[in-house]
Amino acid sequence: MPVEVSDVPEAKRYEARVDGESKVAGVADYIRTAELVAFVHTEVEAEYEGRGVGSALVRRALDEARTANLRVLATCPFFAGWISRHPEYQDLLYQSRSNVSD
């Protein structure tokens, strides 16, 4: 079951399709700036859950963030959990550079 993931910038999301179907199996919504991409919501249609759609969305989105030299803010719990289980992507995570002291 091949999962194809594409960026749809006009919708500010990645879309996943399975087996060449036209139906969208899952989406990952984002907000992008010049330096950062925040992944805010991921949703996989019930009939596609457990088939690797969510993982394919995350992997493609993070690979493209790395290529574009963007930091990642994973406000979406699915993205945050996936990254925590894949240490090879943890270097992408946004780290605040502020030196705020109390």
Beta strands, then each sheet from edge to edge (+ up, - down):
strand 1: 3-8
strand 2: 13-18
strand 3: 26-32
strand 4: 36-44
strand 5: 71-74
sheet 1: 1+ 2- 3+ 4- 5-
end
